[in-house]
């Protein structure tokens, strides 16, 4: 969610029961603007909150001129002081996928080999037990959620012939009919299934807007719910794979965004719930 539209956006996604206190909203409204100035970001998104056992992580993402470039991620324990998270690596993601249970709420907390399942020959590589700090697990989990359920409306961003991605200033929102279709929403990450389409299927696509994967092909199917709220004026999508991820869009306007309020745990029981 954009920092400037955060108060109104939080009201639109409040139907899921999650949100921020008035004090936290007021503090975030100021600290995110200072964050954008200090780090010289083109724009700052409030990503959401991961609730730990002893505390919560408030997450923000900073973007540059190219919206498809890797994002800078920061966390705060009090919505005032922000710390930059390290760049995510494939090893971080692989280790984080093996961890189960809640976050502790302490960035310096270390998970040992009792939580990280590795091959026996790698267990004591270099004479040390494998460990991962919660800070690394945090950035890896954010990356997983962004890749799996971070979405935008179709047409909100454009891809230039040079490959960079920018906000579409001519985007005026989806119609109500289109807004109720999963095919109208795209994963805001590197496409996977798009590369497997045939030349005949790609012939009907606009390379400037259809450069991302659509939600209609997500596996498992029915992992999204679509609802009309606020008297049918707001379209809300909720992920059943990462419980706590909520996306909203007001048809025929530029207002859209997603936010996460949860424990940072993937819903592995989803196939049995459908």
LUMTOR-678829 format. One record per residue (C-alpha): residue in three letters; y, z, x. Coordinates in steps of 0.001 Angstrom, whole numbers, m for minus. Layout:
NODE  res        y        z        x
NODE  Ala        Y        Z        X
...
END
This chain:
NODE  res        y        z        x
NODE  Unk        0        0        0
NODE  Unk     3510     m818     1182
NODE  Unk     5466     2269     2212
NODE  Unk     8471     1320       54
NODE  Unk     6431      981    m3150
NODE  Unk     4157     3970    m2526
NODE  Unk     5388     6334    m5316
NODE  Unk     5056     3724    m8073
NODE  Unk     1768     2398    m6678
NODE  Unk      167     5859    m6624
NODE  Unk      964     6231   m10330
NODE  Unk     m823     2956   m11059
NODE  Unk    m4076     3997    m9335
NODE  Unk    m4054     7590   m10598
NODE  Unk    m6605     6730   m13301
NODE  Unk    m9377     7402   m10801
NODE  Unk    m8334    11038   m10518
NODE  Unk    m7202    10916    m6866
NODE  Unk    m3665    11115    m5580
NODE  Unk    m1102    13030    m3575
NODE  Unk      983    16049    m4420
NODE  Unk     4734    15505    m5023
NODE  Unk     5424    17205    m1691
NODE  Unk     3111    14846      204
NODE  Unk     4636    11805    m1520
NODE  Unk     8143    12874     m550
NODE  Unk     7169    13524     3067
NODE  Unk     5279    10217     3362
NODE  Unk     8224     8256     1983
NODE  Unk    10290     9352     4965
NODE  Unk     7696     9564     7732
NODE  Unk     6280     6073     7134
NODE  Unk     9725     4513     7467
NODE  Unk    10266     6412    10717
NODE  Unk     6821     5278    11846
NODE  Unk     7750     1652    11243
NODE  Unk    10965     2066    13213
NODE  Unk     9463     3938    16153
NODE  Unk     6517     1570    16659
NODE  Unk     8512    m1540    15681
NODE  Unk     6004    m2721    13103
NODE  Unk     6860    m5619    10817
NODE  Unk     5394    m3625     7939
NODE  Unk     3521     m365     7400
NODE  Unk      775      237     4855
NODE  Unk     m337     3653     3677
NODE  Unk    m4093     3127     3843
NODE  Unk    m5222     6343     2205
NODE  Unk    m6879     9654     2910
NODE  Unk   m10303    10704     4205
NODE  Unk   m11131    14247     3167
NODE  Unk   m12960    16394     5709
NODE  Unk   m14557    19812     5435
NODE  Unk   m11672    21642     7125
NODE  Unk    m8843    19180     6591
NODE  Unk    m7802    15692     5567
NODE  Unk    m6845    12607     7556
NODE  Unk    m3917    10607     6207
NODE  Unk    m4121     7027     7456
NODE  Unk    m1435     4376     7985
NODE  Unk    m1732      821     9292
NODE  Unk      955    m1122    11147
NODE  Unk     1109    m4913    11062
NODE  Unk     2936    m7463    13184
NODE  Unk     4193   m10931    12335
NODE  Unk      635   m12299    12120
NODE  Unk    m1064   m10374     9304
NODE  Unk    m4521   m11531    10445
NODE  Unk    m4115    m9970    13904
NODE  Unk    m5796    m6602    14618
NODE  Unk    m3888    m3787    12961
NODE  Unk    m2630     m631    14609
NODE  Unk    m4063     2426    12890
NODE  Unk    m2587     5917    12910
NODE  Unk    m3615     9222    11399
NODE  Unk    m1852    12428    10492
NODE  Unk    m3052    15861     9481
NODE  Unk      216    16840     7770
NODE  Unk     1880    13500     6824
NODE  Unk     4642    14200     9359
NODE  Unk     3218    13872    12885
NODE  Unk     1271    10662    13528
NODE  Unk    m1217     9844    16281
NODE  Unk    m2293     6351    17277
NODE  Unk    m6018     5702    16966
NODE  Unk    m7828     3806    19759
NODE  Unk    m8846      166    19168
NODE  Unk   m12195      m71    17419
NODE  Unk   m15200    m1409    19320
NODE  Unk   m18619    m2641    18218
NODE  Unk   m20210      397    19892
NODE  Unk   m18018     2764    17865
NODE  Unk   m19045     1080    14623
NODE  Unk   m22734     1122    15575
NODE  Unk   m22620     4840    16368
NODE  Unk   m20594     5682    13260
NODE  Unk   m23124     3889    11052
NODE  Unk   m25819     6304    12265
NODE  Unk   m23833     9427    11406
NODE  Unk   m24400    11109     8078
NODE  Unk   m22493    13811     6294
NODE  Unk   m18868    14762     5845
NODE  Unk   m16048    14522     8355
NODE  Unk   m15055    17870     9815
NODE  Unk   m11293    17326     9773
NODE  Unk   m10972    17974    13519
NODE  Unk   m10245    14849    15677
NODE  Unk   m11662    16513    18816
NODE  Unk   m14974    17465    17191
NODE  Unk   m17953    15881    19006
NODE  Unk   m21178    14694    17414
NODE  Unk   m24134    15096    19790
NODE  Unk   m27469    13319    20067
NODE  Unk   m28801    15367    17153
NODE  Unk   m26542    13282    14904
NODE  Unk   m26677    10029    16913
NODE  Unk   m30109     8431    16841
NODE  Unk   m30634     6269    19909
NODE  Unk   m33532     4782    21847
NODE  Unk   m35293     7213    24146
NODE  Unk   m34362     5269    27281
NODE  Unk   m30662     5515    26357
NODE  Unk   m30755     9144    25300
NODE  Unk   m29827    10571    28675
NODE  Unk   m28277     7509    30254
NODE  Unk   m26164     8592    33218
NODE  Unk   m27470    12136    32900
NODE  Unk   m25357    12851    29803
NODE  Unk   m26268    13251    26184
NODE  Unk   m24671    10605    23966
NODE  Unk   m21659    11924    22072
NODE  Unk   m18987    10481    19825
NODE  Unk   m15724    12147    18922
NODE  Unk   m14665    12352    15316
NODE  Unk   m11564    10345    16212
NODE  Unk   m13819     7407    17157
NODE  Unk   m15867     7861    13980
NODE  Unk   m12641     7862    11987
NODE  Unk   m11355     4524    13296
NODE  Unk   m14829     2980    12970
NODE  Unk   m15086     4107     9336
NODE  Unk   m11644     2692     8536
NODE  Unk   m12738     m615    10076
NODE  Unk   m15924     m625     7976
NODE  Unk   m14019       41     4762
NODE  Unk   m11362    m2579     5521
NODE  Unk   m14017    m5203     6229
NODE  Unk   m16136    m4378     3190
NODE  Unk   m13577    m3672      464
NODE  Unk   m10047    m4355     1770
NODE  Unk    m8853    m7070     m636
NODE  Unk    m5829    m9162    m1638
NODE  Unk    m5102   m11497    m4579
NODE  Unk    m5719   m15189    m3986
NODE  Unk    m2524   m16875    m2842
NODE  Unk     m783   m13710    m1614
NODE  Unk    m1075   m14878     1999
NODE  Unk     m958   m18318     3611
NODE  Unk    m2671   m19610     6728
NODE  Unk     m553   m21904     8887
NODE  Unk    m1950   m24954    10741
NODE  Unk    m1724   m22893    13941
NODE  Unk    m4071   m20263    12504
NODE  Unk    m1627   m17400    11922
NODE  Unk    m1457   m15693     8517
NODE  Unk     1794   m14777     6778
NODE  Unk     2898   m13420     3436
NODE  Unk     3353   m16130      805
NODE  Unk     6943   m15728     m369
NODE  Unk     6250   m18045    m3314
NODE  Unk     3450   m15842    m4667
NODE  Unk     4455   m14632    m8120
NODE  Unk     1220   m12896    m9061
NODE  Unk    m1938   m13929   m10871
NODE  Unk    m1995   m14734   m14549
NODE  Unk    m3718   m12167   m16756
NODE  Unk    m6658   m14530   m17256
NODE  Unk    m7111   m15104   m13526
NODE  Unk    m6514   m11444   m12687
NODE  Unk    m9638   m10467   m14640
NODE  Unk   m11895   m12675   m12472
NODE  Unk   m13540   m11475    m9238
NODE  Unk   m13079   m14979    m7805
NODE  Unk    m9304   m14385    m7810
NODE  Unk    m9588   m11708    m5092
NODE  Unk   m10354   m12218    m1418
NODE  Unk   m11570   m10019     1428
NODE  Unk    m8682    m9589     3866
NODE  Unk   m10871    m9929     6954
NODE  Unk   m12660   m12592     8992
NODE  Unk   m14643   m14768     6531
NODE  Unk   m18433   m14878     6701
NODE  Unk   m19821   m16756     3691
NODE  Unk   m17026   m19337     3819
NODE  Unk   m18538   m20767     6994
NODE  Unk   m21838   m21385     5178
NODE  Unk   m20315   m23540     2443
NODE  Unk   m21201   m27239     2389
NODE  Unk   m18614   m29950     3017
NODE  Unk   m18754   m30808     m686
NODE  Unk   m17900   m27210    m1632
NODE  Unk   m15091   m27058      928
NODE  Unk   m13578   m30275     m433
NODE  Unk   m12241   m28402    m3474
NODE  Unk   m10669   m25626    m1387
NODE  Unk    m7079   m25427     m220
NODE  Unk    m7233   m24497     3492
NODE  Unk    m3878   m22707     3298
NODE  Unk    m4972   m20248      581
NODE  Unk    m8793   m20419      456
NODE  Unk    m9454   m19267     4009
NODE  Unk   m11096   m15948     3077
NODE  Unk   m14288   m14865     1306
NODE  Unk   m14201   m14257    m2438
NODE  Unk   m15449   m11070    m4084
NODE  Unk   m17690   m12983    m6503
NODE  Unk   m20352   m13426    m3788
NODE  Unk   m20445    m9772    m2682
NODE  Unk   m23862    m8193    m2178
NODE  Unk   m25044    m6224    m4045
NODE  Unk   m23690    m7833    m7168
NODE  Unk   m21836    m5633    m9643
NODE  Unk   m20445    m3539    m6777
NODE  Unk   m16949    m3840    m8315
NODE  Unk   m15562    m2676   m11633
NODE  Unk   m12558    m4392   m13251
NODE  Unk   m10486    m2528   m15814
NODE  Unk    m7198    m3018   m17644
NODE  Unk    m5060      104   m17604
NODE  Unk    m1545     1167   m18611
NODE  Unk    m1839     m600   m21947
NODE  Unk    m3381    m3719   m20443
NODE  Unk     m490    m4302   m18028
NODE  Unk    m2318    m3371   m14823
NODE  Unk    m5599    m4755   m13482
NODE  Unk    m7548    m2159   m11481
NODE  Unk   m10582    m2854    m9303
NODE  Unk   m12748      m31    m7988
NODE  Unk   m15491     m287    m5394
NODE  Unk   m18872     1260    m6108
NODE  Unk   m19966      687    m2504
NODE  Unk   m17188     2777     m983
NODE  Unk   m16365     5238    m3728
NODE  Unk   m12664     6070    m3660
NODE  Unk   m11339     2572    m2911
NODE  Unk    m8970     1422    m5670
NODE  Unk    m7055    m1862    m5871
NODE  Unk    m4309    m2598    m8398
NODE  Unk    m2350    m5679    m9411
NODE  Unk      296    m6197   m12074
NODE  Unk     m223    m9781   m13321
NODE  Unk     2710   m12174   m13008
NODE  Unk     4346    m9950   m10369
NODE  Unk     4104    m9456    m6603
NODE  Unk     2943    m5875    m7037
NODE  Unk     m537    m5255    m5642
NODE  Unk    m2284    m3064    m3102
NODE  Unk    m5300     m901    m2383
NODE  Unk    m5768     2673    m1325
NODE  Unk    m8700     4881     m393
NODE  Unk    m9211     8520    m1340
NODE  Unk   m12690     9684     m440
NODE  Unk   m14992    11348     2061
NODE  Unk   m15557     8273     4242
NODE  Unk   m19220     8031     3208
NODE  Unk   m20839     4796     2083
NODE  Unk   m22683     4848    m1244
NODE  Unk   m26212     3939     m125
NODE  Unk   m27517     4760    m3619
NODE  Unk   m25674     1833    m5188
NODE  Unk   m28759     m445    m5560
NODE  Unk   m30445     2296    m7601
NODE  Unk   m27357     2790    m9778
NODE  Unk   m27085     m817   m10950
END
